[in-house]
Amino acid sequence: MSLPNLPVDELLAQLQAVLSTAAPYLVALGVVGAAVWVWWTIRRAALVREALADRVRVEVIPTATFDPGEGEVGRWARQLGRVHHAADGVPARGSAVRLRYTAVEGKMRCYIEGPAAAAAVLNMPGFAEVEVRTQHGQADIRPVRFNGPGGTP
């Protein structure tokens, strides 16, 4: 078996001609690609910063007879795993759930923090004998006022 006689010099000359013609376009494509990558990185960082600045916190209060089974713990873990999907459009770093435990006056308290876009999922009770309290009191709810016919409320 022998290699066919390939005109290597001709092929190299054609390749050089094609590359010299396409080089400016390839450079421009590389510059545009790098600019898009930089823009996407900055946009993603801004989304993460915004999501981390706008988080909600709920307090989880168990009853005195609270004793969850393995199935309940698994369901609750899956529920917390849905927070990332509920916070659609938020990068993973900004949609993370944080469990925070503190002790106030000898009583342990458990707080769940997450993105505001997933507040509905965070407010859902995960266990049968656990009460979920939002940190927003009634004072945060502003009533809707409609103007009357004379422009007065």
Backbone as a ProteinNet text record, in pm:
[ID]
protein_1_A
[PRIMARY]
MSLPNLPVDELLAQLQAVLSTAAPYLVALGVVGAAVWVWWTIRRAALVREALADRVRVEVIPTATFDPGEGEVGRWARQLGRVHHAADGVPARGSAVRLRYTAVEGKMRCYIEGPAAAAAVLNMPGFAEVEVRTQHGQADIRPVRFNGPGGTP
[TERTIARY]
84.5	0	89.3	61.6	142.9	52.5	109.3	35.1	26.6	-88.2	-96.5	-8.8	26	107.4	19.6	42.6	-34.9	49.2	-9.8	63.1	58.6	150.7	153.1	173.5	255.9	282.5	156.8	80.1	-44.7	-145.7	-158.1	-252.8	-214.3	-86.9	-42.1	-66.2	-48.5	-71.2	-220.4	-307.1	-451.7	-494.8	-440.1	-472.8	-428.6	-311.4	-262.7	-352.5	-398.6	-485.7	-619.1	-675.1	-803.1	-787.7	-681.1	-658.9	-631.6	-558	-531.2	-658	-748.4	-875.6	-968.3	-968.5	-1061.4	-1007.7	-879.7	-818.6	-888.5	-919.4	-986.2	-1123.7	-1194	-1324.7	-1310.6	-1209.5	-1186.6	-1146.2	-1064.9	-1025.3	-1148.1	-1229.6	-1350	-1445.5	-1459.6	-1544.9	-1492.1	-1361.5	-1301	-1324.2	-1311.8	-1334.6	-1480.1	-1570.8	-1713.7	-1746	-1691.3	-1714	-1662.3	-1545.5	-1490.1	-1576.8	-1626	-1711.9	-1842.9	-1901	-2025.1	-1999.5	-1886.9	-1854	-1836.9	-1768.7	-1750.4	-1885.3	-1969.6	-2102.4	-2184.4	-2181.7	-2259.1	-2209.2	-2079	-2022.3	-2063.4	-2058.6	-2098.8	-2248.1	-2328.2	-2473.4	-2507.4	-2441.2	-2466	-2427.2	-2314.8	-2272.7	-2373.4	-2427.8	-2528.5	-2656.2	-2696.7	-2814.6	-2794.1	-2675.5	-2645.5	-2648.1	-2585.1	-2585.6	-2726.8	-2808.8	-2947.2	-3027	-3007.1	-3080	-3035.5	-2907.5	-2859.2	-2903.3	-2926.6	-2973.1	-3122.5	-3196.7	-3342.1	-3378.1	-3361	-3390.3	-3497.5	-3569.5	-3671.6	-3627.1	-3680.2	-3646.2	-3774.5	-3789.5	-3904.1	-3852	-3930.5	-3893	-3973.2	-3906.1	-3968.1	-3976.8	-4101.2	-4122	-4187	-4114.4	-4172.1	-4254.9	-4348.2	-4426.2	-4343.7	-4396.5	-4324.1	-4314.1	-4408	-4407.9	-4348.7	-4272.6	-4215.7	-4112.7	-4139.6	-4047.6	-4067.6	-3996.2	-4020.7	-3964	-4029.4	-3980.3	-3886.6	-3827.8	-3732.2	-3800.8	-3923.4	-3997.1	-4025.1	-4062.4	-4089.6	-3964	-3852.6	-3726.6	-3690.2	-3710.3	-3682.9	-3771.8	-3900.8	-3992.4	-3952.1	-3913.2	-3873.3	-3745.6	-3652.9	-3529.5	-3560.2	-3652.4	-3691.1	-3760.9	-3839.9	-3908	-3805.5	-3705.3	-3600.6	-3520	-3508.9	-3440.5	-3517	-3645.2	-3727.7	-3713.5	-3652.5	-3637.4	-3559.2	-3456.2	-3376	-3461.7	-3550.8	-3636.5	-3745.9	-3790.9	-3893.9	-3837.5	-3710.5	-3644.5	-3591.7	-3680.6	-3644	-3564.5	-3457.9	-3376.6	-3266.3	-3265	-3160.2	-3051.3	-2925.5	-2818.2	-2812.6	-2752.6	-2750.8	-2690.9	-2586.8	-2526.4	-2623.2	-2712.6	-2806.5	-2934.2	-2959.7	-3084.6	-3062.4	-2950.5	-2920.2	-3008.3	-3038.5	-3117.9	-3020.4	-3044.1	-2958.8	-3044	-3000.3	-3062.5	-2979	-3043.4	-2970.6	-3031.5	-2949.3	-2992.9	-2932.7	-3017.9	-2971	-3032.1	-2974.7	-3028.9	-3060.7	-3187.6	-3232.5	-3295	-3236	-3283.5	-3296.5	-3200.7	-3198.9	-3287.8	-3357.2	-3443.3	-3380.8	-3372.5	-3315.1	-3420.4	-3377.5	-3466.9	-3403.7	-3489.7	-3444.5	-3505.3	-3419.9	-3464.5	-3422.6	-3508.2	-3476.9	-3472.1	-3360.5	-3344.8	-3334	-3394.2	-3387.1	-3424	-3419.5	-3451.3	-3598.3	-3625.2	-3762.3	-3851	-3791.9	-3870.8	-3928.3	-3870.7	-3918	-3982.3	-4036	-4095.1	-4212	-4287.6	-4401.7	-4355.8	-4246.7	-4195.4	-4138.7	-4072.9	-4016.3	-4125.7	-4240.4	-4349.9	-4432.4	-4410.2	-4486.2	-4434.4	-4523.8	-4475.7	-4422	-4307.9	-4246	-4281	-4320.8	-4352.3	-4492.3	-4553.8	-4689.6	-4694.9	-4595	-4598.6	-4503.5	-4497.3	-4410.5	-4491.1	-4476.1	-4541	-4436.3	-4475.8	-4385.9	-4434.6	-4348.9	-4382.4	-4292	-4352.8	-4272.6	-4222.2	-4113.6	-4055.4	-4123.7	-4208.8	-4281.6	-4407.2	-4419.1	-4537.2	-4649.9	-4761.1	-4876	-4845.6	-4747.9	-4714.2	-4653.7	-4597.3	-4538	-4641.8	-4762.7	-4867.4	-4934.8	-4930.5	-4990.2	-5125.4	-5228.1	-5359.6	-5365.6	-5454.2	-5475.8	-5583.7	-5556.5	-5653.2	-5691.1	-5820.9	-5870.7	-5923.9	-5897.6	-5950.3	-6098.4	-6170.2	-6314.3	-6342.9	-6470.2	-6505.7	-6448.6	-6436.4	-6383.6	-6233.2	-6165.4	-6020.6	-5975.9	-6071	-6034.6	-6044.9	-5958.3	-5963.4	-6081.5
-116.6	0	123.1	210	330.8	452.9	559.4	684.5	746.3	799.4	862.6	987.6	1022.7	1143.2	1265.4	1324	1442.3	1566.4	1659.9	1785.3	1868.2	1838.4	1901.9	2052.1	2091.5	2234.1	2309	2246.7	2310.4	2320.5	2212.1	2213.3	2318.8	2328.6	2429.6	2570.3	2591.3	2723.6	2758.5	2661.2	2686.5	2713.1	2635.8	2655.3	2792.5	2835.6	2967.7	3076.1	3059	3158.7	3167.3	3050.8	3049.3	3113.3	3077.8	3133.5	3283.4	3329	3473.4	3550.5	3488.6	3554.2	3553.8	3443.5	3429.5	3487.1	3518.5	3563.6	3685.3	3789.4	3904.6	3867.4	3779.4	3737	3652.3	3566.3	3484	3569.7	3671.1	3761.9	3838.8	3888.8	3961.2	3870.3	3746.9	3650.8	3623.9	3613.1	3593.3	3712.1	3832.4	3953.5	3962.8	3936.1	3939.9	3831.7	3713.5	3606.1	3642.2	3702.8	3744.4	3853.4	3947	4053.9	3997.2	3901.5	3838.4	3762.4	3693.4	3620	3716.2	3829.4	3927.6	3984.9	4019.3	4073.8	3971.9	3846.1	3742.1	3722.5	3726.5	3710.7	3825.8	3947.5	4064.3	4059.5	4022.1	4013.5	3907.9	3794.8	3686.6	3729.4	3797.7	3847.7	3949	4033.3	4130.8	4059.6	3955.4	3878.6	3811.5	3759.3	3695.3	3798.5	3914	4020.4	4065.1	4082.2	4125	4020.5	3894	3787.5	3775.2	3793	3783	3902.9	4016.1	4134	4125.7	4050.1	4040.7	3898.3	3869.9	3736.9	3747	3637.8	3630.8	3528.9	3546.5	3455.5	3414.4	3284.8	3231.2	3155.5	3157.5	3085	2955.8	2848.3	2717.3	2682.3	2662.5	2636.8	2499.7	2403.1	2269.9	2264.8	2171.6	2150.7	2067.6	2051.1	1976.1	1827.8	1776.3	1634.1	1607.5	1700.9	1689.8	1576.7	1477.4	1365.1	1314.9	1374.4	1338.2	1201	1137.8	1010.8	1035.3	928.4	939.4	991.4	949.5	994.6	1143.8	1195.3	1338.5	1421.5	1374.3	1446.3	1448.1	1337.4	1331.1	1424.2	1429.5	1520.3	1665.5	1697.6	1835.2	1872.1	1778.3	1804.9	1827.1	1749.5	1770.6	1904.6	1943.4	2072.7	2186.1	2178.2	2280.8	2277.5	2161	2150.2	2217.1	2237.3	2303	2454.4	2507.7	2652.7	2706.4	2635.9	2680.4	2688.5	2593.1	2594.2	2700.3	2728.1	2831	2970	2988.6	3117.3	3119.7	3112.1	3102	3225.1	3202.5	3311.3	3354.8	3302.6	3337.2	3230.2	3270	3169.1	3089	2972.7	2880.5	2943.8	3025.2	3087.8	3181.8	3244.3	3338.4	3274.2	3149.6	3085.1	2979.2	2984.6	2885.5	2907.5	2798.1	2803.3	2792.3	2874.4	2871.1	2835.2	2736.5	2701.6	2767.8	2850.4	2922.4	2888.1	2841.5	2807.8	2908.5	2961.7	3053.8	3012.6	3062.3	3039	3175.1	3195.5	3320.4	3286.4	3338.9	3315.6	3166.2	3089.8	2946.3	2863.2	2925	2850.6	2853.4	2736	2726.3	2763.3	2841.6	2881.6	2843.2	2803.6	2764.1	2859	2915.8	3005.9	2947.3	2968.1	2927.9	3055.1	3076.8	3193.9	3148.9	3226.2	3193.7	3314.3	3300.9	3414.4	3452.3	3581.9	3630.8	3573.2	3539.1	3481.9	3345.8	3279.4	3147.4	3151.8	3266.7	3281.5	3185.2	3156.4	3065.5	2925.3	2880.2	2746.9	2746.2	2853.6	2860.6	2865.6	2923.2	2935	2808	2710.8	2585.8	2502.5	2450.5	2367	2234.8	2194.9	2071.1	1952.4	1978	1872.1	1895.6	1789.1	1797.8	1878	1867.4	1931.6	2050.8	2128.3	2245.4	2363.7	2475.9	2599.7	2685.6	2746	2832.8	2975.4	3061.5	3203.2	3287.7	3377	3469.1	3580.4	3640.3	3748.4	3881.5	3885.8	4008.9	4013	4113.1	4126.9	4195.6	4213.3	4279	4425.7	4485	4625.2	4642.2	4535.5	4544.6	4541.9	4500.9	4492.9	4628.9	4686.8	4818.6	4803	4868.9	4856.1	4929.5	4880.9	4945.3	5050.3	5169.1	5278.1	5323.7	5336.3	5382.9	5524.7	5605.2	5741.6	5739.9	5820.4	5833.3	5919.5	5944.4	6023.6	6164.4	6220.3	6357	6361.8	6249.5	6244.4	6222.3	6205.1	6181.8	6033	5984.3	5841.2	5806.2
0	0	0	-89.6	-98.6	-89.4	-39.2	-31.4	-169.5	-201	-333.1	-335.5	-449.9	-464.9	-438.5	-323.3	-287.2	-314.2	-378.3	-400.2	-271.3	-181.5	-50.8	-63.9	-153.9	-170.5	-214.2	-303.3	-348.3	-234.5	-158	-45.3	57.9	88.3	184.1	131.5	4.1	-55.3	-48.6	-78.7	-70.5	73.8	166.2	307.8	355.4	313.4	350.8	292.2	171.8	108.1	182	217.5	289.3	427.1	497.4	631.1	627.1	527.8	518.8	484.6	412	381.3	502.7	577	689.7	820.7	827.9	953.3	1014.4	939.9	1002.7	1061.5	993.7	1044	1170.3	1173.3	1292	1411.5	1388.4	1496.5	1547.1	1455	1495.4	1572.5	1529.8	1598.8	1739.6	1754.2	1885.8	1978	1924.5	2005	2047.7	1955.9	1990.2	2092.9	2076.2	2172.8	2310.9	2318.7	2447.9	2510.4	2429.3	2482.6	2536.3	2465.7	2512.8	2642.5	2650.3	2772.9	2889.6	2872.8	2980	3021.1	2923.3	2954.7	3034.7	2992.7	3061.6	3204.9	3225.3	3359.4	3449.7	3399.9	3479.1	3508.4	3411	3431.1	3535.8	3528.8	3624.2	3765.7	3779.6	3911.3	3965.1	3879	3922.9	3967.4	3895.8	3936.2	4071.5	4094.3	4222.4	4333.7	4312.4	4413.1	4445.8	4342.8	4362.3	4439.7	4406.4	4475.3	4620.6	4646.9	4784.9	4868.5	4804.6	4877.8	4908.5	4828.9	4845.1	4886.8	5014.4	5067.5	5173.9	5191.6	5296	5400.2	5520.6	5629.4	5698.5	5718.9	5791.7	5912.3	6018.6	6139.2	6144.8	6177	6186.2	6334.1	6384	6526.2	6542.6	6597	6618.1	6746.5	6750.8	6872.9	6971.1	7092.1	7195.1	7159.6	7080.4	7046.1	6907.2	6856.6	6722.1	6717.3	6634.7	6614.6	6472	6374.3	6234.3	6200.3	6106.7	6054.3	5936.8	5889.6	5779.1	5652.1	5628.9	5510.5	5513.7	5632.7	5643.9	5620.1	5671.3	5652.2	5503.2	5435.1	5291.2	5211.6	5246.3	5176.7	5199.6	5322.1	5352.3	5276.5	5267.1	5192.4	5044.5	4988.5	4848.4	4831.5	4930.6	4924.5	4923.5	5007	5007	4877.7	4816.6	4688.3	4575.1	4592.6	4490.1	4492.4	4595.5	4606.3	4487.4	4446.8	4331.9	4205.2	4187.4	4068.3	4079	4200.7	4219.3	4196.3	4222.4	4199.1	4057	3962	3821.2	3777.1	3706.9	3655.8	3750.2	3871.5	3967.6	3959.1	3943.6	3940	4069.6	4062.9	4176.8	4302	4286	4403.4	4473.7	4401.7	4461.4	4510.4	4471.8	4512.3	4619.5	4684.9	4788.1	4910.9	4979.4	5103	5219.5	5319.4	5438.4	5558.8	5634.5	5761.4	5869.6	5950.4	6054.6	6189.8	6278.5	6413.5	6510.9	6599.5	6701.8	6835.2	6942.6	7076.5	7137.8	7170.5	7231.1	7365.6	7471.8	7608.1	7638.7	7595.5	7623.9	7533.3	7439	7346.5	7207.4	7148.6	7015.3	6911.4	6813.4	6705.1	6572.3	6479.3	6346.5	6244.5	6159.9	6053.8	5919.6	5820.9	5684.2	5601.3	5533.1	5447.2	5303	5214.7	5073.2	4989.5	4857.8	4770.6	4780.9	4767.1	4777.5	4667.2	4554.4	4444.7	4481.5	4580.2	4621.8	4760.3	4798.4	4931.8	4953.4	4850	4865.1	4903.2	4846.5	4879.5	5021.1	5060.3	5195	5301.8	5269.6	5366.4	5379.7	5293.1	5302.3	5418.7	5502.3	5612.7	5559.2	5611.6	5565.7	5653.2	5777.4	5871.8	5927.1	5975.5	6027.5	6157.3	6241.6	6372.1	6380.1	6274.1	6270.1	6219.2	6287.2	6246.2	6175.8	6064.1	5989.2	6005.6	6056.4	6075.2	5987	5914.5	5833.6	5923.4	5885.9	5965.4	5937.4	5837.3	5807.1	5891.6	5974.9	6059.1	5984.1	6052.9	5991.9	5959.8	6028	6001.7	5862.6	5806	5673.1	5561.8	5593.2	5492	5483.1	5366.7	5346.7	5279.9	5333	5271.3	5137.7	5053	4924.1	4942.1	4897.1	4907.4	4768.2	4747.5	4618.1	4634.6	4533.9	4537	4505.4	4581	4558.1	4437.2	4412.9	4295	4300.4	4421.2	4431.3	4446	4433	4446.1	4589.9	4682.5	4821.8	4851.3	4939.2	4971	5059.2
[MASK]
+++++++++++++++++++++++++++++++++++++++++++++++++++++++++++++++++++++++++++++++++++++++++++++++++++++++++++++++++++++++++++++++++++++++++++++++++++++++++

